[in-house]
Amino acid sequence: MSEKILVIEDNHQVRENIIEILESEKYIMFQAENGEIGIEIARKNQPDLILCDIMMPEMDGYQVLAELRRNILTTNIPFIFLTAKDTRDDMRKGMQMGADDYISKPFTIEELIQAVQIRLNRIREFKRKSEQKLNELTLNLGAPIAKEISEPLRAIIGFSSMILTENSQMPKNEIVEFVSLVYDAGMRLNRIVLKTLLFYRLESLSVQNGDLLEIHEMSTSNVKKVTEDVCKEIAANYNRLDDIKLSLEDTSIKIPEQFYRDLIKEMIENAILYSPKNSMIKVVSGIENNKMCISIIDEGIGMSDEQVAEIGAYMQFNKDLYNQSGIGLGITIAKRIIKLFDGTFSINSKHGMGTNVKITLNVI
């Protein structure tokens, strides 16, 4: 499908020449002799690119661009100025307002076509990458969530149905056993829901300054004990208490305790899931330059440089090979929390050689 281009130019001859040149390249063309008409055409037709003169009566090109950027329907349409003005101040002003490029008059046919092709090629590549990312997100979101939700749901429905229909013939100990299985499945489902809700709460906080200002006033004291409690609780859940080695320094940090607990929980759980039983997981903390530095070091499967770079929401690596559980939110949640409270996060990992996660947070 051919791209749509809108030309906003008050000079009739120049406008017609541009239209003729670009129509010969098979683009679908729209034209406007002034800014007001151009804005209306842009809203109605959503062109893939707009070429606009700067020096026009009544509404100049800068005003046109400002109006387009204010409207949600046109704010992301790529915009190229057509101008006889080529001073740095003019270019700087246009770029600050959101222009994508300039074509200086007079221009040759080749210069016009090349400028348009370069910009449209960038748009195509951006759309291709966006669609690829969307497909990856859909796959990564759909597959783990469907699996992680469907399994406990099946258990809950199946065992509870059996209890309802067969309870008169079941001994008490068997009923208790089935109820226990229903409870375990319910708790697994609850963890998935709570983790997903936490992720979206963090996303919401990143754009709600009022709420963020309020929680920035909160802190965590007795960090050593809080860290020990969380590490031991998570390790016990996975029968890995003997694998956890702690070397912690006490302090107070500028982050609400619940968020700090969530942060440590996600990182310890991640280290446990990606390392074999009976391998060591070290948690070491100390104070350095008014920062609390905490490292979580495991001897697990590790990640390649490419996998570290691709870490994001709902991403899981080698999930079939290593029979992973979870929905791929752990590291993303940790990074969101750290960013919200002005900390730093780094990963040093090699495939097959373990992972060292280093976190810094501000102390009080």
Contacts in CASP RR format, 6 or more apart in sequence:
PFRMAT RR
TARGET T0000
AUTHOR 0000-0000-0000
METHOD contacts of the structure
MODEL  1
MSEKILVIEDNHQVRENIIEILESEKYIMFQAENGEIGIEIARKNQPDLI
LCDIMMPEMDGYQVLAELRRNILTTNIPFIFLTAKDTRDDMRKGMQMGAD
DYISKPFTIEELIQAVQIRLNRIREFKRKSEQKLNELTLNLGAPIAKEIS
EPLRAIIGFSSMILTENSQMPKNEIVEFVSLVYDAGMRLNRIVLKTLLFY
RLESLSVQNGDLLEIHEMSTSNVKKVTEDVCKEIAANYNRLDDIKLSLED
TSIKIPEQFYRDLIKEMIENAILYSPKNSMIKVVSGIENNKMCISIIDEG
IGMSDEQVAEIGAYMQFNKDLYNQSGIGLGITIAKRIIKLFDGTFSINSK
HGMGTNVKITLNVI
2 26 0 8 1.000
2 27 0 8 1.000
2 28 0 8 1.000
3 27 0 8 1.000
3 28 0 8 1.000
3 47 0 8 1.000
3 48 0 8 1.000
3 49 0 8 1.000
3 120 0 8 1.000
3 123 0 8 1.000
4 27 0 8 1.000
4 28 0 8 1.000
4 29 0 8 1.000
4 30 0 8 1.000
4 45 0 8 1.000
4 46 0 8 1.000
4 47 0 8 1.000
4 48 0 8 1.000
4 49 0 8 1.000
5 22 0 8 1.000
5 27 0 8 1.000
5 28 0 8 1.000
5 29 0 8 1.000
5 30 0 8 1.000
5 47 0 8 1.000
5 48 0 8 1.000
5 49 0 8 1.000
5 50 0 8 1.000
5 51 0 8 1.000
5 116 0 8 1.000
6 29 0 8 1.000
6 30 0 8 1.000
6 31 0 8 1.000
6 32 0 8 1.000
6 38 0 8 1.000
6 41 0 8 1.000
6 42 0 8 1.000
6 45 0 8 1.000
6 47 0 8 1.000
6 49 0 8 1.000
6 50 0 8 1.000
6 51 0 8 1.000
7 15 0 8 1.000
7 18 0 8 1.000
7 19 0 8 1.000
7 22 0 8 1.000
7 29 0 8 1.000
7 30 0 8 1.000
7 31 0 8 1.000
7 32 0 8 1.000
7 50 0 8 1.000
7 51 0 8 1.000
7 52 0 8 1.000
8 31 0 8 1.000
8 32 0 8 1.000
8 34 0 8 1.000
8 35 0 8 1.000
8 37 0 8 1.000
8 38 0 8 1.000
8 50 0 8 1.000
8 51 0 8 1.000
8 52 0 8 1.000
8 53 0 8 1.000
8 56 0 8 1.000
8 61 0 8 1.000
8 64 0 8 1.000
9 15 0 8 1.000
9 18 0 8 1.000
9 31 0 8 1.000
9 32 0 8 1.000
9 33 0 8 1.000
9 51 0 8 1.000
9 52 0 8 1.000
9 53 0 8 1.000
9 56 0 8 1.000
9 82 0 8 1.000
10 33 0 8 1.000
10 34 0 8 1.000
10 53 0 8 1.000
10 56 0 8 1.000
10 57 0 8 1.000
11 53 0 8 1.000
12 33 0 8 1.000
14 53 0 8 1.000
14 82 0 8 1.000
14 105 0 8 1.000
15 31 0 8 1.000
15 33 0 8 1.000
18 51 0 8 1.000
18 82 0 8 1.000
18 112 0 8 1.000
19 29 0 8 1.000
19 31 0 8 1.000
21 109 0 8 1.000
21 112 0 8 1.000
21 113 0 8 1.000
22 29 0 8 1.000
22 112 0 8 1.000
22 113 0 8 1.000
22 116 0 8 1.000
23 29 0 8 1.000
25 113 0 8 1.000
25 116 0 8 1.000
27 116 0 8 1.000
30 41 0 8 1.000
30 45 0 8 1.000
30 47 0 8 1.000
32 38 0 8 1.000
32 40 0 8 1.000
32 41 0 8 1.000
34 56 0 8 1.000
34 57 0 8 1.000
34 58 0 8 1.000
34 59 0 8 1.000
35 52 0 8 1.000
35 56 0 8 1.000
35 58 0 8 1.000
35 59 0 8 1.000
35 61 0 8 1.000
35 63 0 8 1.000
35 64 0 8 1.000
36 58 0 8 1.000
36 59 0 8 1.000
38 64 0 8 1.000
39 64 0 8 1.000
39 67 0 8 1.000
39 68 0 8 1.000
39 71 0 8 1.000
39 74 0 8 1.000
41 47 0 8 1.000
42 50 0 8 1.000
42 68 0 8 1.000
42 73 0 8 1.000
42 74 0 8 1.000
42 77 0 8 1.000
43 71 0 8 1.000
43 73 0 8 1.000
43 74 0 8 1.000
46 73 0 8 1.000
46 74 0 8 1.000
46 77 0 8 1.000
47 77 0 8 1.000
48 77 0 8 1.000
48 78 0 8 1.000
48 120 0 8 1.000
48 123 0 8 1.000
49 77 0 8 1.000
49 78 0 8 1.000
49 79 0 8 1.000
49 80 0 8 1.000
49 116 0 8 1.000
49 119 0 8 1.000
49 120 0 8 1.000
49 123 0 8 1.000
50 68 0 8 1.000
50 77 0 8 1.000
50 78 0 8 1.000
50 79 0 8 1.000
50 80 0 8 1.000
51 80 0 8 1.000
51 82 0 8 1.000
51 103 0 8 1.000
51 116 0 8 1.000
52 61 0 8 1.000
52 64 0 8 1.000
52 65 0 8 1.000
52 79 0 8 1.000
52 80 0 8 1.000
52 81 0 8 1.000
52 82 0 8 1.000
53 61 0 8 1.000
53 81 0 8 1.000
53 82 0 8 1.000
53 83 0 8 1.000
54 60 0 8 1.000
54 61 0 8 1.000
54 62 0 8 1.000
54 81 0 8 1.000
54 82 0 8 1.000
54 83 0 8 1.000
54 85 0 8 1.000
54 90 0 8 1.000
55 61 0 8 1.000
55 83 0 8 1.000
55 84 0 8 1.000
55 85 0 8 1.000
56 64 0 8 1.000
61 81 0 8 1.000
62 93 0 8 1.000
62 94 0 8 1.000
62 97 0 8 1.000
65 79 0 8 1.000
65 81 0 8 1.000
65 94 0 8 1.000
65 97 0 8 1.000
65 98 0 8 1.000
65 99 0 8 1.000
66 97 0 8 1.000
68 74 0 8 1.000
68 75 0 8 1.000
68 77 0 8 1.000
68 79 0 8 1.000
69 75 0 8 1.000
69 97 0 8 1.000
69 98 0 8 1.000
78 100 0 8 1.000
78 119 0 8 1.000
78 122 0 8 1.000
78 123 0 8 1.000
79 98 0 8 1.000
79 99 0 8 1.000
79 100 0 8 1.000
80 99 0 8 1.000
80 100 0 8 1.000
80 101 0 8 1.000
80 102 0 8 1.000
80 103 0 8 1.000
80 115 0 8 1.000
80 116 0 8 1.000
80 119 0 8 1.000
81 94 0 8 1.000
81 99 0 8 1.000
81 101 0 8 1.000
81 102 0 8 1.000
81 103 0 8 1.000
82 103 0 8 1.000
82 105 0 8 1.000
83 90 0 8 1.000
83 102 0 8 1.000
83 103 0 8 1.000
83 104 0 8 1.000
83 105 0 8 1.000
84 104 0 8 1.000
84 105 0 8 1.000
86 102 0 8 1.000
86 104 0 8 1.000
91 102 0 8 1.000
100 119 0 8 1.000
101 115 0 8 1.000
101 118 0 8 1.000
101 119 0 8 1.000
103 111 0 8 1.000
103 112 0 8 1.000
103 115 0 8 1.000
107 115 0 8 1.000
137 313 0 8 1.000
137 314 0 8 1.000
140 313 0 8 1.000
140 314 0 8 1.000
140 315 0 8 1.000
140 316 0 8 1.000
140 328 0 8 1.000
141 313 0 8 1.000
141 314 0 8 1.000
142 314 0 8 1.000
144 314 0 8 1.000
144 316 0 8 1.000
144 319 0 8 1.000
144 326 0 8 1.000
144 327 0 8 1.000
144 328 0 8 1.000
145 192 0 8 1.000
145 196 0 8 1.000
145 314 0 8 1.000
145 327 0 8 1.000
148 188 0 8 1.000
148 192 0 8 1.000
148 325 0 8 1.000
148 326 0 8 1.000
148 327 0 8 1.000
149 189 0 8 1.000
149 192 0 8 1.000
151 185 0 8 1.000
151 188 0 8 1.000
152 185 0 8 1.000
152 186 0 8 1.000
152 188 0 8 1.000
152 189 0 8 1.000
152 192 0 8 1.000
153 185 0 8 1.000
153 189 0 8 1.000
155 181 0 8 1.000
155 182 0 8 1.000
155 184 0 8 1.000
155 185 0 8 1.000
156 182 0 8 1.000
156 185 0 8 1.000
156 186 0 8 1.000
156 189 0 8 1.000
159 178 0 8 1.000
159 179 0 8 1.000
159 181 0 8 1.000
159 182 0 8 1.000
159 185 0 8 1.000
160 178 0 8 1.000
160 182 0 8 1.000
162 178 0 8 1.000
163 170 0 8 1.000
163 175 0 8 1.000
163 178 0 8 1.000
163 179 0 8 1.000
163 182 0 8 1.000
167 175 0 8 1.000
170 178 0 8 1.000
192 326 0 8 1.000
192 327 0 8 1.000
195 327 0 8 1.000
195 329 0 8 1.000
195 330 0 8 1.000
195 333 0 8 1.000
196 327 0 8 1.000
196 329 0 8 1.000
198 262 0 8 1.000
198 333 0 8 1.000
199 313 0 8 1.000
199 329 0 8 1.000
199 332 0 8 1.000
199 333 0 8 1.000
199 336 0 8 1.000
202 333 0 8 1.000
202 336 0 8 1.000
202 337 0 8 1.000
202 340 0 8 1.000
203 336 0 8 1.000
204 211 0 8 1.000
205 211 0 8 1.000
205 212 0 8 1.000
205 215 0 8 1.000
205 340 0 8 1.000
206 212 0 8 1.000
206 336 0 8 1.000
206 339 0 8 1.000
206 340 0 8 1.000
212 340 0 8 1.000
215 256 0 8 1.000
215 259 0 8 1.000
216 254 0 8 1.000
216 341 0 8 1.000
218 255 0 8 1.000
218 256 0 8 1.000
218 257 0 8 1.000
219 252 0 8 1.000
219 253 0 8 1.000
219 254 0 8 1.000
219 255 0 8 1.000
219 256 0 8 1.000
219 257 0 8 1.000
219 364 0 8 1.000
220 226 0 8 1.000
220 252 0 8 1.000
220 253 0 8 1.000
220 255 0 8 1.000
220 256 0 8 1.000
220 257 0 8 1.000
220 260 0 8 1.000
221 252 0 8 1.000
222 250 0 8 1.000
222 252 0 8 1.000
223 248 0 8 1.000
223 250 0 8 1.000
223 251 0 8 1.000
223 252 0 8 1.000
223 253 0 8 1.000
223 260 0 8 1.000
223 285 0 8 1.000
223 292 0 8 1.000
224 248 0 8 1.000
224 249 0 8 1.000
224 250 0 8 1.000
224 251 0 8 1.000
224 285 0 8 1.000
225 250 0 8 1.000
226 257 0 8 1.000
226 260 0 8 1.000
226 261 0 8 1.000
226 264 0 8 1.000
227 246 0 8 1.000
227 248 0 8 1.000
227 264 0 8 1.000
227 283 0 8 1.000
227 285 0 8 1.000
227 294 0 8 1.000
228 246 0 8 1.000
228 248 0 8 1.000
230 261 0 8 1.000
230 264 0 8 1.000
230 265 0 8 1.000
230 268 0 8 1.000
231 244 0 8 1.000
231 246 0 8 1.000
231 264 0 8 1.000
231 268 0 8 1.000
231 283 0 8 1.000
232 241 0 8 1.000
232 244 0 8 1.000
234 265 0 8 1.000
234 268 0 8 1.000
234 269 0 8 1.000
234 272 0 8 1.000
235 241 0 8 1.000
235 243 0 8 1.000
235 244 0 8 1.000
235 268 0 8 1.000
235 272 0 8 1.000
235 281 0 8 1.000
238 269 0 8 1.000
238 272 0 8 1.000
239 277 0 8 1.000
240 272 0 8 1.000
240 277 0 8 1.000
240 281 0 8 1.000
242 278 0 8 1.000
243 272 0 8 1.000
243 275 0 8 1.000
243 277 0 8 1.000
243 278 0 8 1.000
243 279 0 8 1.000
243 280 0 8 1.000
243 281 0 8 1.000
244 268 0 8 1.000
244 281 0 8 1.000
244 283 0 8 1.000
245 280 0 8 1.000
245 281 0 8 1.000
245 282 0 8 1.000
245 283 0 8 1.000
246 282 0 8 1.000
246 283 0 8 1.000
246 284 0 8 1.000
247 282 0 8 1.000
247 283 0 8 1.000
247 284 0 8 1.000
247 285 0 8 1.000
248 283 0 8 1.000
248 284 0 8 1.000
248 285 0 8 1.000
248 286 0 8 1.000
249 285 0 8 1.000
249 286 0 8 1.000
249 287 0 8 1.000
249 292 0 8 1.000
251 286 0 8 1.000
251 287 0 8 1.000
251 292 0 8 1.000
251 363 0 8 1.000
251 364 0 8 1.000
252 363 0 8 1.000
252 364 0 8 1.000
253 260 0 8 1.000
253 292 0 8 1.000
253 361 0 8 1.000
253 362 0 8 1.000
253 363 0 8 1.000
253 364 0 8 1.000
254 341 0 8 1.000
254 342 0 8 1.000
254 361 0 8 1.000
254 362 0 8 1.000
254 363 0 8 1.000
254 364 0 8 1.000
255 263 0 8 1.000
255 337 0 8 1.000
255 341 0 8 1.000
255 361 0 8 1.000
255 362 0 8 1.000
259 337 0 8 1.000
259 340 0 8 1.000
259 341 0 8 1.000
260 337 0 8 1.000
260 361 0 8 1.000
262 333 0 8 1.000
262 337 0 8 1.000
263 333 0 8 1.000
263 334 0 8 1.000
263 337 0 8 1.000
263 338 0 8 1.000
263 359 0 8 1.000
266 329 0 8 1.000
266 330 0 8 1.000
266 331 0 8 1.000
266 333 0 8 1.000
266 334 0 8 1.000
267 296 0 8 1.000
267 330 0 8 1.000
267 331 0 8 1.000
267 334 0 8 1.000
267 357 0 8 1.000
267 359 0 8 1.000
268 281 0 8 1.000
268 283 0 8 1.000
268 296 0 8 1.000
269 330 0 8 1.000
270 330 0 8 1.000
270 331 0 8 1.000
270 334 0 8 1.000
271 281 0 8 1.000
271 296 0 8 1.000
271 297 0 8 1.000
271 298 0 8 1.000
271 300 0 8 1.000
271 355 0 8 1.000
271 357 0 8 1.000
272 281 0 8 1.000
272 298 0 8 1.000
273 324 0 8 1.000
273 325 0 8 1.000
273 326 0 8 1.000
274 298 0 8 1.000
274 300 0 8 1.000
274 301 0 8 1.000
274 302 0 8 1.000
274 322 0 8 1.000
274 355 0 8 1.000
275 281 0 8 1.000
275 298 0 8 1.000
275 299 0 8 1.000
275 300 0 8 1.000
275 301 0 8 1.000
275 354 0 8 1.000
276 299 0 8 1.000
276 300 0 8 1.000
279 298 0 8 1.000
279 299 0 8 1.000
279 300 0 8 1.000
280 298 0 8 1.000
280 299 0 8 1.000
281 296 0 8 1.000
281 297 0 8 1.000
281 298 0 8 1.000
281 299 0 8 1.000
282 295 0 8 1.000
282 296 0 8 1.000
282 297 0 8 1.000
282 298 0 8 1.000
283 294 0 8 1.000
283 295 0 8 1.000
283 296 0 8 1.000
283 297 0 8 1.000
284 294 0 8 1.000
284 295 0 8 1.000
284 297 0 8 1.000
285 292 0 8 1.000
285 293 0 8 1.000
285 294 0 8 1.000
285 295 0 8 1.000
286 292 0 8 1.000
286 293 0 8 1.000
286 294 0 8 1.000
287 293 0 8 1.000
287 363 0 8 1.000
288 360 0 8 1.000
290 362 0 8 1.000
290 363 0 8 1.000
291 343 0 8 1.000
291 360 0 8 1.000
291 361 0 8 1.000
291 362 0 8 1.000
291 363 0 8 1.000
292 360 0 8 1.000
292 361 0 8 1.000
292 362 0 8 1.000
292 363 0 8 1.000
293 358 0 8 1.000
293 359 0 8 1.000
293 360 0 8 1.000
294 358 0 8 1.000
294 359 0 8 1.000
294 360 0 8 1.000
294 361 0 8 1.000
295 356 0 8 1.000
295 357 0 8 1.000
295 358 0 8 1.000
295 359 0 8 1.000
296 356 0 8 1.000
296 357 0 8 1.000
296 359 0 8 1.000
297 354 0 8 1.000
297 355 0 8 1.000
297 356 0 8 1.000
297 357 0 8 1.000
298 354 0 8 1.000
298 355 0 8 1.000
299 354 0 8 1.000
300 352 0 8 1.000
300 353 0 8 1.000
300 354 0 8 1.000
300 355 0 8 1.000
301 318 0 8 1.000
301 322 0 8 1.000
301 351 0 8 1.000
301 352 0 8 1.000
301 354 0 8 1.000
302 349 0 8 1.000
302 350 0 8 1.000
302 351 0 8 1.000
302 352 0 8 1.000
302 353 0 8 1.000
302 354 0 8 1.000
302 355 0 8 1.000
303 317 0 8 1.000
303 347 0 8 1.000
303 349 0 8 1.000
303 350 0 8 1.000
303 351 0 8 1.000
303 355 0 8 1.000
304 349 0 8 1.000
304 350 0 8 1.000
304 351 0 8 1.000
307 317 0 8 1.000
307 351 0 8 1.000
308 347 0 8 1.000
308 349 0 8 1.000
311 331 0 8 1.000
311 332 0 8 1.000
311 335 0 8 1.000
311 347 0 8 1.000
312 331 0 8 1.000
312 332 0 8 1.000
313 328 0 8 1.000
313 329 0 8 1.000
313 332 0 8 1.000
314 327 0 8 1.000
314 328 0 8 1.000
314 329 0 8 1.000
314 332 0 8 1.000
315 328 0 8 1.000
315 332 0 8 1.000
316 324 0 8 1.000
316 326 0 8 1.000
316 327 0 8 1.000
316 328 0 8 1.000
318 324 0 8 1.000
334 345 0 8 1.000
334 359 0 8 1.000
335 345 0 8 1.000
338 344 0 8 1.000
338 345 0 8 1.000
338 359 0 8 1.000
338 361 0 8 1.000
339 345 0 8 1.000
341 361 0 8 1.000
341 362 0 8 1.000
342 362 0 8 1.000
343 359 0 8 1.000
343 360 0 8 1.000
343 361 0 8 1.000
343 362 0 8 1.000
344 358 0 8 1.000
344 359 0 8 1.000
344 360 0 8 1.000
345 357 0 8 1.000
345 358 0 8 1.000
345 359 0 8 1.000
346 357 0 8 1.000
346 358 0 8 1.000
347 355 0 8 1.000
347 356 0 8 1.000
347 357 0 8 1.000
347 358 0 8 1.000
348 355 0 8 1.000
348 356 0 8 1.000
348 357 0 8 1.000
348 358 0 8 1.000
349 355 0 8 1.000
349 356 0 8 1.000
END
